[in-house]
Amino acid sequence: MAHHNPSDDDLKKLLTDARVIAVVGASSNPERPSYGIMQKLLAAGYHVVPVNPRETAVLGQKAYPSLADVPEQIDIVDVFRRAEETPPLADEAVAVRAKTLWLQSGISNEETAARAEAGGIAVVMNACIGVMHARLGVAKRG
């Protein structure tokens, strides 16, 4: 059965309730989409944790090599990776008890969605978290 993203109401609740967002594939290169999204999420008041084994920090936030290395509870795992690289990330998100696995615009993988949903995690695919945050009118945190 094909995955369907949560309703707008459910997405707004996910974004409103979230405090910690891990950005997998975060880059310190200002030309990368992940950099711009991290800026938007930080400006919106989220605690954003970059996850990338090739980075030590992004936008002043300490980077971690994997989700398992993040020392706090993650609400949303926001993924900037190729679709074929995402199934193991679903397993990692389940293992760290994240609440939502969010695959950015252009990223969709039914196996990934099935693995995450089987682990009790909400899944959003092929949607930009920054665009959805603005479109749904989610209030700024803090």
The first five atom37 places (N, CA, C, CB, O) and aatype in JSON, in Angstrom:
{
  "aatype": [12, 0, 8, 8, 2, 14, 15, 3, 3, 3, 10, 11, 11, 10, 10, 16, 3, 0, 1, 19, 9, 0, 19, 19, 7, 0, 15, 15, 2, 14, 6, 1, 14, 15, 18, 7, 9, 12, 5, 11, 10, 10, 0, 0, 7, 18, 8, 19, 19, 14, 19, 2, 14, 1, 6, 16, 0, 19, 10, 7, 5, 11, 0, 18, 14, 15, 10, 0, 3, 19, 14, 6, 5, 9, 3, 9, 19, 3, 19, 13, 1, 1, 0, 6, 6, 16, 14, 14, 10, 0, 3, 6, 0, 19, 0, 19, 1, 0, 11, 16, 10, 17, 10, 5, 15, 7, 9, 15, 2, 6, 6, 16, 0, 0, 1, 0, 6, 0, 7, 7, 9, 0, 19, 19, 12, 2, 0, 4, 9, 7, 19, 12, 8, 0, 1, 10, 7, 19, 0, 11, 1, 7],
  "atom_mask": [
    [1, 1, 1, 1, 1],
    [1, 1, 1, 1, 1],
    [1, 1, 1, 1, 1],
    [1, 1, 1, 1, 1],
    [1, 1, 1, 1, 1],
    [1, 1, 1, 1, 1],
    [1, 1, 1, 1, 1],
    [1, 1, 1, 1, 1],
    [1, 1, 1, 1, 1],
    [1, 1, 1, 1, 1],
    [1, 1, 1, 1, 1],
    [1, 1, 1, 1, 1],
    [1, 1, 1, 1, 1],
    [1, 1, 1, 1, 1],
    [1, 1, 1, 1, 1],
    [1, 1, 1, 1, 1],
    [1, 1, 1, 1, 1],
    [1, 1, 1, 1, 1],
    [1, 1, 1, 1, 1],
    [1, 1, 1, 1, 1],
    [1, 1, 1, 1, 1],
    [1, 1, 1, 1, 1],
    [1, 1, 1, 1, 1],
    [1, 1, 1, 1, 1],
    [1, 1, 1, 0, 1],
    [1, 1, 1, 1, 1],
    [1, 1, 1, 1, 1],
    [1, 1, 1, 1, 1],
    [1, 1, 1, 1, 1],
    [1, 1, 1, 1, 1],
    [1, 1, 1, 1, 1],
    [1, 1, 1, 1, 1],
    [1, 1, 1, 1, 1],
    [1, 1, 1, 1, 1],
    [1, 1, 1, 1, 1],
    [1, 1, 1, 0, 1],
    [1, 1, 1, 1, 1],
    [1, 1, 1, 1, 1],
    [1, 1, 1, 1, 1],
    [1, 1, 1, 1, 1],
    [1, 1, 1, 1, 1],
    [1, 1, 1, 1, 1],
    [1, 1, 1, 1, 1],
    [1, 1, 1, 1, 1],
    [1, 1, 1, 0, 1],
    [1, 1, 1, 1, 1],
    [1, 1, 1, 1, 1],
    [1, 1, 1, 1, 1],
    [1, 1, 1, 1, 1],
    [1, 1, 1, 1, 1],
    [1, 1, 1, 1, 1],
    [1, 1, 1, 1, 1],
    [1, 1, 1, 1, 1],
    [1, 1, 1, 1, 1],
    [1, 1, 1, 1, 1],
    [1, 1, 1, 1, 1],
    [1, 1, 1, 1, 1],
    [1, 1, 1, 1, 1],
    [1, 1, 1, 1, 1],
    [1, 1, 1, 0, 1],
    [1, 1, 1, 1, 1],
    [1, 1, 1, 1, 1],
    [1, 1, 1, 1, 1],
    [1, 1, 1, 1, 1],
    [1, 1, 1, 1, 1],
    [1, 1, 1, 1, 1],
    [1, 1, 1, 1, 1],
    [1, 1, 1, 1, 1],
    [1, 1, 1, 1, 1],
    [1, 1, 1, 1, 1],
    [1, 1, 1, 1, 1],
    [1, 1, 1, 1, 1],
    [1, 1, 1, 1, 1],
    [1, 1, 1, 1, 1],
    [1, 1, 1, 1, 1],
    [1, 1, 1, 1, 1],
    [1, 1, 1, 1, 1],
    [1, 1, 1, 1, 1],
    [1, 1, 1, 1, 1],
    [1, 1, 1, 1, 1],
    [1, 1, 1, 1, 1],
    [1, 1, 1, 1, 1],
    [1, 1, 1, 1, 1],
    [1, 1, 1, 1, 1],
    [1, 1, 1, 1, 1],
    [1, 1, 1, 1, 1],
    [1, 1, 1, 1, 1],
    [1, 1, 1, 1, 1],
    [1, 1, 1, 1, 1],
    [1, 1, 1, 1, 1],
    [1, 1, 1, 1, 1],
    [1, 1, 1, 1, 1],
    [1, 1, 1, 1, 1],
    [1, 1, 1, 1, 1],
    [1, 1, 1, 1, 1],
    [1, 1, 1, 1, 1],
    [1, 1, 1, 1, 1],
    [1, 1, 1, 1, 1],
    [1, 1, 1, 1, 1],
    [1, 1, 1, 1, 1],
    [1, 1, 1, 1, 1],
    [1, 1, 1, 1, 1],
    [1, 1, 1, 1, 1],
    [1, 1, 1, 1, 1],
    [1, 1, 1, 1, 1],
    [1, 1, 1, 0, 1],
    [1, 1, 1, 1, 1],
    [1, 1, 1, 1, 1],
    [1, 1, 1, 1, 1],
    [1, 1, 1, 1, 1],
    [1, 1, 1, 1, 1],
    [1, 1, 1, 1, 1],
    [1, 1, 1, 1, 1],
    [1, 1, 1, 1, 1],
    [1, 1, 1, 1, 1],
    [1, 1, 1, 1, 1],
    [1, 1, 1, 1, 1],
    [1, 1, 1, 1, 1],
    [1, 1, 1, 0, 1],
    [1, 1, 1, 0, 1],
    [1, 1, 1, 1, 1],
    [1, 1, 1, 1, 1],
    [1, 1, 1, 1, 1],
    [1, 1, 1, 1, 1],
    [1, 1, 1, 1, 1],
    [1, 1, 1, 1, 1],
    [1, 1, 1, 1, 1],
    [1, 1, 1, 1, 1],
    [1, 1, 1, 1, 1],
    [1, 1, 1, 0, 1],
    [1, 1, 1, 1, 1],
    [1, 1, 1, 1, 1],
    [1, 1, 1, 1, 1],
    [1, 1, 1, 1, 1],
    [1, 1, 1, 1, 1],
    [1, 1, 1, 1, 1],
    [1, 1, 1, 0, 1],
    [1, 1, 1, 1, 1],
    [1, 1, 1, 1, 1],
    [1, 1, 1, 1, 1],
    [1, 1, 1, 1, 1],
    [1, 1, 1, 0, 1]
  ],
  "atom_positions": [
    [[0.84, -1.18, 0.0], [0.0, 0.0, 0.0], [0.89, 1.25, 0.0], [-0.96, 0.0, 1.22], [1.85, 1.34, 0.77]],
    [[0.56, 2.18, -0.86], [1.36, 3.4, -0.99], [1.2, 4.29, 0.23], [0.96, 4.16, -2.26], [0.12, 4.42, 0.8]],
    [[2.29, 4.91, 0.61], [2.3, 5.83, 1.76], [1.56, 7.11, 1.42], [3.75, 6.15, 2.18], [1.64, 7.61, 0.29]],
    [[0.84, 7.64, 2.38], [0.2, 8.96, 2.26], [0.68, 9.82, 3.42], [-1.37, 8.84, 2.26], [0.68, 9.38, 4.57]],
    [[1.1, 11.04, 3.1], [1.54, 11.96, 4.15], [0.39, 12.3, 5.09], [2.13, 13.24, 3.54], [-0.77, 12.23, 4.69]],
    [[0.72, 12.66, 6.33], [-0.32, 13.09, 7.28], [-1.09, 14.3, 6.74], [0.32, 13.42, 8.64], [-0.6, 15.03, 5.88]],
    [[-2.28, 14.5, 7.26], [-3.1, 15.65, 6.88], [-2.42, 16.94, 7.31], [-4.52, 15.54, 7.5], [-1.5, 16.92, 8.14]],
    [[-2.87, 18.06, 6.77], [-2.31, 19.35, 7.17], [-2.48, 19.58, 8.67], [-2.99, 20.49, 6.39], [-1.57, 20.09, 9.33]],
    [[-3.62, 19.2, 9.22], [-3.83, 19.36, 10.66], [-2.81, 18.55, 11.46], [-5.26, 18.94, 11.05], [-2.25, 19.04, 12.44]],
    [[-2.58, 17.31, 11.02], [-1.6, 16.46, 11.71], [-0.18, 16.99, 11.55], [-1.69, 15.02, 11.17], [0.62, 16.95, 12.48]],
    [[0.13, 17.5, 10.35], [1.46, 18.08, 10.12], [1.67, 19.3, 11.01], [1.64, 18.46, 8.64], [2.74, 19.49, 11.58]],
    [[0.65, 20.12, 11.12], [0.76, 21.32, 11.97], [1.0, 20.92, 13.42], [-0.51, 22.2, 11.86], [1.8, 21.54, 14.11]],
    [[0.31, 19.87, 13.87], [0.5, 19.38, 15.24], [1.93, 18.85, 15.42], [-0.54, 18.28, 15.58], [2.57, 19.14, 16.42]],
    [[2.43, 18.06, 14.45], [3.8, 17.53, 14.52], [4.8, 18.67, 14.66], [4.13, 16.68, 13.26], [5.71, 18.61, 15.49]],
    [[4.63, 19.71, 13.84], [5.57, 20.83, 13.86], [5.41, 21.7, 15.11], [5.37, 21.69, 12.61], [6.39, 22.24, 15.61]],
    [[4.18, 21.82, 15.6], [3.94, 22.61, 16.8], [4.49, 21.93, 18.04], [2.45, 22.87, 16.97], [5.05, 22.58, 18.92]],
    [[4.32, 20.6, 18.11], [4.75, 19.84, 19.29], [6.26, 19.58, 19.32], [4.02, 18.53, 19.34], [6.83, 19.35, 20.39]],
    [[6.91, 19.62, 18.16], [8.34, 19.29, 18.08], [9.19, 20.35, 18.76], [8.78, 19.13, 16.62], [8.89, 21.55, 18.7]],
    [[10.25, 19.9, 19.4], [11.24, 20.79, 20.0], [12.61, 20.58, 19.37], [11.31, 20.57, 21.52], [13.3, 21.54, 19.03]],
    [[12.99, 19.3, 19.21], [14.31, 18.95, 18.67], [14.17, 18.35, 17.28], [15.05, 17.97, 19.61], [13.46, 17.37, 17.09]],
    [[14.86, 18.96, 16.32], [14.86, 18.45, 14.95], [16.29, 18.1, 14.57], [14.25, 19.5, 13.95], [17.17, 18.96, 14.6]],
    [[16.51, 16.84, 14.22], [17.81, 16.4, 13.73], [17.8, 16.49, 12.21], [18.15, 14.94, 14.21], [16.89, 15.96, 11.56]],
    [[18.79, 17.17, 11.64], [18.87, 17.33, 10.19], [19.98, 16.41, 9.68], [19.15, 18.82, 9.79], [21.17, 16.71, 9.83]],
    [[19.58, 15.3, 9.08], [20.53, 14.32, 8.55], [21.0, 14.79, 7.17], [19.88, 12.9, 8.46], [20.19, 15.02, 6.27]],
    [[22.31, 14.93, 7.03], [22.87, 15.44, 5.8], [23.08, 16.95, 5.87], [0.0, 0.0, 0.0], [23.29, 17.6, 4.85]],
    [[23.02, 17.5, 7.08], [23.26, 18.94, 7.27], [24.65, 19.3, 6.76], [23.1, 19.34, 8.77], [25.6, 18.54, 6.93]],
    [[24.74, 20.48, 6.15], [26.01, 20.91, 5.58], [26.34, 22.32, 6.04], [25.97, 20.85, 4.05], [25.45, 23.16, 6.23]],
    [[27.64, 22.59, 6.23], [28.09, 23.93, 6.59], [28.27, 24.8, 5.33], [29.41, 23.86, 7.38], [28.68, 25.95, 5.43]],
    [[27.95, 24.26, 4.17], [28.04, 25.0, 2.91], [26.74, 25.79, 2.71], [28.29, 24.03, 1.7], [25.68, 25.19, 2.54]],
    [[26.81, 27.13, 2.74], [25.61, 27.95, 2.61], [24.84, 27.73, 1.3], [25.97, 29.39, 2.73], [23.68, 28.14, 1.19]],
    [[25.47, 27.1, 0.32], [24.8, 26.86, -0.96], [23.93, 25.59, -0.94], [25.83, 26.76, -2.07], [23.15, 25.36, -1.86]],
    [[24.06, 24.79, 0.11], [23.29, 23.54, 0.19], [21.91, 23.81, 0.78], [24.05, 22.48, 1.04], [21.78, 24.62, 1.7]],
    [[20.88, 23.13, 0.27], [19.53, 23.33, 0.81], [19.42, 23.06, 2.31], [18.56, 22.43, 0.07], [18.67, 23.74, 3.01]],
    [[20.17, 22.08, 2.81], [20.09, 21.76, 4.23], [20.52, 22.94, 5.1], [20.94, 20.54, 4.55], [20.01, 23.12, 6.21]],
    [[21.46, 23.74, 4.62], [21.94, 24.9, 5.36], [20.81, 25.92, 5.52], [23.15, 25.54, 4.65], [20.56, 26.43, 6.61]],
    [[20.12, 26.22, 4.42], [19.02, 27.16, 4.45], [17.87, 26.7, 5.33], [0.0, 0.0, 0.0], [17.27, 27.5, 6.05]],
    [[17.56, 25.41, 5.29], [16.49, 24.87, 6.12], [16.89, 24.94, 7.59], [16.15, 23.42, 5.72], [16.07, 25.28, 8.44]],
    [[18.14, 24.62, 7.89], [18.59, 24.74, 9.29], [18.44, 26.18, 9.77], [20.06, 24.28, 9.43], [18.0, 26.4, 10.9]],
    [[18.8, 27.16, 8.94], [18.64, 28.57, 9.31], [17.18, 28.87, 9.64], [19.14, 29.49, 8.17], [16.89, 29.51, 10.65]],
    [[16.26, 28.41, 8.78], [14.83, 28.67, 8.98], [14.33, 28.01, 10.27], [14.02, 28.16, 7.79], [13.58, 28.63, 11.03]],
    [[14.74, 26.77, 10.51], [14.28, 26.06, 11.7], [14.84, 26.7, 12.97], [14.69, 24.59, 11.63], [14.13, 26.81, 13.97]],
    [[16.1, 27.12, 12.94], [16.68, 27.81, 14.09], [15.95, 29.13, 14.35], [18.19, 28.06, 13.86], [15.64, 29.46, 15.5]],
    [[15.67, 29.87, 13.28], [14.97, 31.15, 13.42], [13.55, 30.96, 13.95], [14.92, 31.87, 12.07], [13.0, 31.85, 14.6]],
    [[12.97, 29.78, 13.68], [11.62, 29.48, 14.16], [11.62, 29.02, 15.61], [10.98, 28.41, 13.28], [10.56, 28.79, 16.2]],
    [[12.82, 28.89, 16.21], [12.91, 28.56, 17.62], [13.12, 27.1, 17.95], [0.0, 0.0, 0.0], [13.08, 26.72, 19.12]],
    [[13.36, 26.26, 16.94], [13.62, 24.85, 17.22], [15.07, 24.66, 17.66], [13.33, 23.98, 15.97], [15.95, 25.46, 17.33]],
    [[15.31, 23.6, 18.42], [16.68, 23.17, 18.71], [17.03, 22.23, 17.56], [16.83, 22.46, 20.16], [16.44, 21.16, 17.43]],
    [[17.99, 22.64, 16.73], [18.32, 21.88, 15.53], [19.68, 21.22, 15.71], [18.33, 22.8, 14.27], [20.66, 21.87, 16.08]],
    [[19.72, 19.91, 15.46], [20.94, 19.12, 15.63], [21.39, 18.6, 14.27], [20.7, 17.95, 16.63], [20.72, 17.76, 13.68]],
    [[22.53, 19.09, 13.77], [23.04, 18.56, 12.51], [23.6, 17.15, 12.69], [24.11, 19.49, 11.93], [24.29, 16.88, 13.67]],
    [[23.29, 16.27, 11.74], [23.81, 14.9, 11.77], [24.52, 14.66, 10.44], [22.65, 13.84, 11.99], [23.9, 14.53, 9.39]],
    [[25.85, 14.61, 10.53], [26.68, 14.4, 9.34], [28.08, 14.05, 9.83], [26.69, 15.67, 8.41], [28.71, 14.85, 10.52]],
    [[28.58, 12.86, 9.48], [29.91, 12.46, 9.96], [31.04, 13.32, 9.41], [30.16, 11.02, 9.6], [32.16, 13.25, 9.91]],
    [[30.77, 14.13, 8.38], [31.81, 14.98, 7.79], [31.81, 16.4, 8.34], [31.64, 15.02, 6.29], [32.6, 17.23, 7.9]],
    [[30.93, 16.69, 9.28], [30.85, 18.04, 9.85], [31.12, 17.99, 11.36], [29.45, 18.68, 9.58], [30.81, 16.99, 12.01]],
    [[31.69, 19.05, 11.9], [31.85, 19.16, 13.35], [30.81, 20.11, 13.93], [33.27, 19.65, 13.71], [30.38, 19.97, 15.07]],
    [[30.41, 21.1, 13.11], [29.37, 22.05, 13.51], [28.76, 22.67, 12.27], [29.94, 23.16, 14.45], [29.42, 22.82, 11.24]],
    [[27.48, 23.01, 12.37], [26.78, 23.71, 11.29], [25.97, 24.83, 11.95], [25.84, 22.72, 10.46], [25.19, 24.59, 12.87]],
    [[26.17, 26.04, 11.47], [25.47, 27.21, 12.01], [25.59, 27.3, 13.53], [23.99, 27.16, 11.61], [24.64, 27.65, 14.23]],
    [[26.78, 26.97, 14.03], [27.04, 27.06, 15.46], [26.49, 25.92, 16.3], [0.0, 0.0, 0.0], [26.61, 25.93, 17.52]],
    [[25.88, 24.94, 15.64], [25.32, 23.79, 16.36], [26.26, 22.6, 16.21], [23.89, 23.43, 15.82], [26.69, 22.28, 15.1]],
    [[26.59, 21.94, 17.32], [27.47, 20.77, 17.29], [26.86, 19.68, 16.42], [27.73, 20.24, 18.72], [25.69, 19.33, 16.57]],
    [[27.67, 19.13, 15.52], [27.21, 18.06, 14.64], [27.58, 16.69, 15.21], [27.81, 18.23, 13.22], [28.58, 16.55, 15.91]],
    [[26.75, 15.72, 14.91], [26.97, 14.34, 15.37], [27.06, 13.43, 14.15], [25.83, 13.87, 16.33], [26.42, 13.68, 13.13]],
    [[27.86, 12.34, 14.26], [28.02, 11.45, 13.11], [26.79, 10.62, 12.77], [29.17, 10.54, 13.36], [26.62, 10.23, 11.62]],
    [[25.93, 10.34, 13.75], [24.74, 9.53, 13.48], [23.64, 9.9, 14.47], [25.06, 8.01, 13.58], [23.89, 10.58, 15.46]],
    [[22.43, 9.46, 14.18], [21.31, 9.72, 15.09], [21.57, 9.12, 16.46], [20.01, 9.16, 14.51], [21.21, 9.71, 17.48]],
    [[22.19, 7.96, 16.5], [22.47, 7.28, 17.77], [23.4, 8.1, 18.67], [23.08, 5.91, 17.51], [23.39, 7.93, 19.89]],
    [[24.19, 8.99, 18.07], [25.14, 9.81, 18.84], [24.51, 11.06, 19.43], [26.3, 10.2, 17.96], [25.12, 11.71, 20.28]],
    [[23.3, 11.41, 19.01], [22.64, 12.62, 19.5], [22.21, 12.37, 20.95], [21.4, 13.01, 18.6], [21.48, 11.41, 21.21]],
    [[22.65, 13.22, 21.9], [22.44, 12.94, 23.33], [21.09, 13.38, 23.89], [23.5, 13.59, 24.1], [20.93, 13.48, 25.11]],
    [[20.13, 13.66, 23.04], [18.81, 14.07, 23.54], [17.72, 13.44, 22.68], [18.68, 15.61, 23.53], [17.97, 12.92, 21.6]],
    [[16.51, 13.5, 23.19], [15.37, 12.93, 22.48], [15.09, 13.75, 21.22], [14.12, 12.89, 23.4], [14.97, 14.98, 21.28]],
    [[14.97, 13.08, 20.09], [14.71, 13.73, 18.8], [13.22, 13.62, 18.5], [15.57, 13.09, 17.66], [12.63, 12.55, 18.59]],
    [[12.62, 14.75, 18.14], [11.22, 14.74, 17.75], [11.06, 14.46, 16.26], [10.55, 16.07, 18.11], [10.28, 13.58, 15.86]],
    [[11.79, 15.2, 15.43], [11.69, 15.03, 13.97], [13.09, 14.77, 13.41], [11.05, 16.28, 13.3], [14.04, 15.49, 13.73]],
    [[13.19, 13.74, 12.58], [14.41, 13.48, 11.82], [14.14, 13.99, 10.41], [14.81, 11.93, 11.83], [13.35, 13.39, 9.68]],
    [[14.8, 15.08, 10.03], [14.62, 15.71, 8.72], [15.78, 15.26, 7.84], [14.56, 17.29, 8.84], [16.95, 15.49, 8.16]],
    [[15.46, 14.62, 6.7], [16.48, 13.93, 5.91], [16.77, 14.62, 4.59], [16.04, 12.51, 5.65], [15.89, 14.86, 3.77]],
    [[18.06, 14.92, 4.4], [18.6, 15.42, 3.14], [19.58, 14.36, 2.62], [19.31, 16.83, 3.31], [20.79, 14.56, 2.68]],
    [[19.08, 13.27, 2.12], [19.9, 12.19, 1.56], [19.17, 11.62, 0.35], [20.21, 11.07, 2.63], [17.96, 11.82, 0.22]],
    [[19.87, 10.92, -0.51], [19.23, 10.26, -1.66], [18.22, 9.23, -1.17], [20.29, 9.59, -2.58], [18.42, 8.59, -0.14]],
    [[17.15, 9.09, -1.92], [16.07, 8.18, -1.54], [16.57, 6.77, -1.25], [15.02, 8.13, -2.64], [16.12, 6.13, -0.3]],
    [[17.51, 6.28, -2.06], [18.0, 4.91, -1.88], [18.83, 4.75, -0.62], [18.82, 4.49, -3.08], [19.08, 3.62, -0.19]],
    [[19.26, 5.85, -0.02], [20.05, 5.8, 1.21], [19.19, 5.91, 2.48], [21.07, 6.9, 1.2], [19.72, 5.89, 3.59]],
    [[17.88, 6.04, 2.31], [17.03, 6.32, 3.48], [16.5, 5.12, 4.26], [15.89, 7.09, 3.03], [16.18, 5.3, 5.44]],
    [[16.39, 3.89, 3.7], [15.85, 2.81, 4.53], [16.6, 2.59, 5.85], [15.87, 1.53, 3.75], [15.95, 2.42, 6.88]],
    [[17.95, 2.59, 5.87], [18.63, 2.44, 7.16], [18.33, 3.59, 8.12], [20.13, 2.32, 6.95], [18.34, 3.4, 9.34]],
    [[18.06, 4.78, 7.59], [17.73, 5.93, 8.44], [16.39, 5.71, 9.15], [17.68, 7.22, 7.61], [16.2, 6.17, 10.28]],
    [[15.48, 5.02, 8.49], [14.21, 4.69, 9.14], [14.48, 3.81, 10.36], [13.23, 3.98, 8.15], [13.9, 4.02, 11.42]],
    [[15.36, 2.82, 10.19], [15.71, 1.94, 11.31], [16.37, 2.73, 12.45], [16.65, 0.81, 10.83], [16.07, 2.5, 13.62]],
    [[17.27, 3.66, 12.09], [17.93, 4.48, 13.1], [16.92, 5.36, 13.83], [19.03, 5.35, 12.46], [16.98, 5.51, 15.05]],
    [[15.98, 5.94, 13.08], [14.97, 6.81, 13.69], [14.1, 6.02, 14.67], [14.08, 7.46, 12.6], [13.75, 6.52, 15.74]],
    [[13.76, 4.79, 14.3], [12.99, 3.92, 15.21], [13.82, 3.62, 16.45], [12.58, 2.6, 14.49], [13.31, 3.67, 17.57]],
    [[15.1, 3.31, 16.25], [15.98, 2.93, 17.37], [16.13, 4.06, 18.39], [17.35, 2.53, 16.84], [16.26, 3.79, 19.58]],
    [[16.12, 5.33, 17.93], [16.27, 6.45, 18.86], [14.91, 6.99, 19.32], [17.09, 7.58, 18.21], [14.84, 7.99, 20.04]],
    [[13.85, 6.33, 18.91], [12.48, 6.67, 19.32], [12.06, 8.08, 18.88], [12.34, 6.55, 20.83], [11.37, 8.79, 19.61]],
    [[12.5, 8.47, 17.67], [12.03, 9.74, 17.11], [10.53, 9.63, 16.87], [12.79, 10.1, 15.78], [9.99, 8.53, 16.74]],
    [[9.86, 10.77, 16.83], [8.41, 10.76, 16.61], [8.04, 10.82, 15.13], [7.78, 11.93, 17.34], [7.0, 10.29, 14.73]],
    [[8.89, 11.47, 14.33], [8.59, 11.68, 12.91], [9.85, 11.54, 12.07], [7.95, 13.06, 12.68], [10.92, 12.01, 12.46]],
    [[9.71, 10.88, 10.92], [10.77, 10.82, 9.92], [10.28, 11.65, 8.74], [11.11, 9.32, 9.49], [9.25, 11.34, 8.14]],
    [[11.02, 12.7, 8.41], [10.59, 13.65, 7.39], [11.61, 13.63, 6.25], [10.45, 15.1, 7.98], [12.76, 14.02, 6.44]],
    [[11.19, 13.18, 5.07], [12.05, 13.17, 3.89], [11.75, 14.43, 3.08], [11.83, 11.88, 3.03], [10.6, 14.67, 2.71]],
    [[12.78, 15.21, 2.81], [12.64, 16.5, 2.14], [12.09, 16.37, 0.72], [13.97, 17.21, 2.11], [11.93, 15.27, 0.2]],
    [[11.8, 17.5, 0.11], [11.28, 17.56, -1.26], [12.16, 16.74, -2.19], [11.2, 19.02, -1.76], [13.39, 16.82, -2.15]],
    [[11.51, 15.95, -3.04], [12.23, 15.13, -4.0], [12.7, 13.8, -3.45], [0.0, 0.0, 0.0], [13.29, 13.01, -4.19]],
    [[12.47, 13.54, -2.17], [12.93, 12.29, -1.55], [11.71, 11.48, -1.15], [13.85, 12.57, -0.31], [10.89, 11.9, -0.33]],
    [[11.6, 10.29, -1.74], [10.47, 9.41, -1.45], [10.94, 7.97, -1.57], [9.28, 9.69, -2.4], [11.63, 7.62, -2.53]],
    [[10.58, 7.14, -0.59], [10.98, 5.73, -0.63], [9.96, 4.94, 0.18], [12.44, 5.54, -0.05], [9.86, 5.09, 1.4]],
    [[9.21, 4.09, -0.5], [8.14, 3.32, 0.15], [8.69, 2.35, 1.21], [7.35, 2.54, -0.9], [8.06, 2.14, 2.25]],
    [[9.87, 1.76, 0.94], [10.48, 0.85, 1.93], [10.8, 1.62, 3.21], [11.76, 0.18, 1.36], [10.57, 1.13, 4.32]],
    [[11.34, 2.81, 3.05], [11.67, 3.66, 4.2], [10.41, 3.96, 5.01], [12.33, 4.97, 3.75], [10.41, 3.84, 6.24]],
    [[9.35, 4.36, 4.31], [8.08, 4.67, 4.98], [7.55, 3.46, 5.73], [7.03, 5.17, 3.97], [7.1, 3.57, 6.87]],
    [[7.59, 2.29, 5.08], [7.07, 1.08, 5.71], [7.87, 0.72, 6.97], [7.1, -0.1, 4.71], [7.29, 0.35, 7.99]],
    [[9.19, 0.83, 6.9], [10.03, 0.51, 8.06], [9.74, 1.45, 9.23], [11.52, 0.59, 7.69], [9.59, 1.02, 10.37]],
    [[9.65, 2.76, 8.93], [9.41, 3.73, 9.99], [8.02, 3.55, 10.59], [9.58, 5.17, 9.45], [7.86, 3.55, 11.81]],
    [[7.02, 3.39, 9.74], [5.65, 3.23, 10.23], [5.51, 1.95, 11.05], [4.66, 3.21, 9.06], [4.78, 1.92, 12.04]],
    [[6.2, 0.89, 10.63], [6.17, -0.36, 11.4], [6.76, -0.15, 12.8], [6.95, -1.48, 10.66], [6.41, -0.86, 13.74]],
    [[7.68, 0.82, 12.91], [8.29, 1.14, 14.2], [7.52, 2.2, 14.98], [0.0, 0.0, 0.0], [7.98, 2.65, 16.04]],
    [[6.37, 2.59, 14.48], [5.52, 3.53, 15.2], [5.84, 5.0, 14.97], [0.0, 0.0, 0.0], [5.45, 5.86, 15.76]],
    [[6.53, 5.29, 13.89], [6.93, 6.67, 13.6], [6.08, 7.24, 12.47], [8.43, 6.74, 13.23], [5.82, 6.55, 11.47]],
    [[5.64, 8.48, 12.61], [4.95, 9.18, 11.53], [5.96, 9.45, 10.41], [4.31, 10.52, 12.04], [7.14, 9.67, 10.68]],
    [[5.49, 9.43, 9.17], [6.38, 9.64, 8.03], [5.81, 10.72, 7.11], [6.57, 8.32, 7.24], [4.63, 10.72, 6.77]],
    [[6.69, 11.64, 6.73], [6.37, 12.65, 5.74], [7.41, 12.49, 4.64], [6.37, 14.11, 6.34], [8.61, 12.45, 4.91]],
    [[6.94, 12.41, 3.38], [7.88, 12.24, 2.27], [7.63, 13.32, 1.22], [7.75, 10.83, 1.64], [6.52, 13.83, 1.06]],
    [[8.71, 13.66, 0.5], [8.65, 14.57, -0.62], [7.98, 15.9, -0.24], [7.91, 13.93, -1.78], [7.12, 16.4, -0.97]],
    [[8.39, 16.45, 0.9], [7.83, 17.72, 1.36], [8.91, 18.5, 2.1], [6.59, 17.49, 2.28], [9.62, 17.94, 2.94]],
    [[9.04, 19.78, 1.79], [10.02, 20.62, 2.46], [9.48, 21.07, 3.81], [10.39, 21.84, 1.58], [8.42, 21.7, 3.88]],
    [[10.2, 20.76, 4.87], [9.76, 21.13, 6.22], [9.66, 22.65, 6.37], [10.73, 20.55, 7.27], [8.77, 23.14, 7.07]],
    [[10.54, 23.39, 5.72], [10.49, 24.85, 5.79], [9.26, 25.41, 5.11], [0.0, 0.0, 0.0], [8.6, 26.31, 5.64]],
    [[8.94, 24.89, 3.95], [7.75, 25.33, 3.21], [6.49, 24.97, 3.99], [7.71, 24.69, 1.8], [5.58, 25.8, 4.11]],
    [[6.44, 23.76, 4.51], [5.25, 23.32, 5.26], [5.08, 24.16, 6.52], [5.35, 21.83, 5.61], [3.96, 24.53, 6.88]],
    [[6.18, 24.45, 7.21], [6.13, 25.26, 8.43], [5.49, 26.61, 8.12], [7.55, 25.45, 9.02], [4.61, 27.07, 8.85]],
    [[5.92, 27.25, 7.04], [5.39, 28.56, 6.66], [3.94, 28.44, 6.17], [6.27, 29.2, 5.57], [3.08, 29.23, 6.56]],
    [[3.67, 27.46, 5.31], [2.34, 27.32, 4.71], [1.26, 27.04, 5.77], [2.35, 26.19, 3.67], [0.14, 27.53, 5.68]],
    [[1.62, 26.25, 6.76], [0.65, 25.87, 7.79], [0.53, 26.91, 8.91], [1.02, 24.53, 8.38], [-0.31, 26.77, 9.8]],
    [[1.37, 27.94, 8.85], [1.28, 29.0, 9.85], [1.64, 28.56, 11.25], [0.0, 0.0, 0.0], [1.02, 28.99, 12.23]],
    [[2.66, 27.69, 11.36], [3.09, 27.22, 12.68], [3.73, 28.38, 13.43], [4.07, 26.01, 12.56], [4.6, 29.07, 12.89]],
    [[3.31, 28.58, 14.66], [3.81, 29.7, 15.46], [5.28, 29.51, 15.79], [2.99, 29.84, 16.75], [5.76, 28.39, 15.96]],
    [[5.98, 30.61, 15.88], [7.4, 30.59, 16.28], [7.5, 30.12, 17.73], [8.06, 32.01, 16.11], [6.69, 30.5, 18.57]],
    [[8.48, 29.3, 18.0], [8.71, 28.78, 19.36], [9.44, 29.82, 20.18], [9.51, 27.44, 19.32], [10.18, 30.65, 19.66]],
    [[9.22, 29.75, 21.5], [9.96, 30.59, 22.42], [9.58, 32.01, 22.26], [0.0, 0.0, 0.0], [10.11, 32.88, 22.96]]
  ]
}
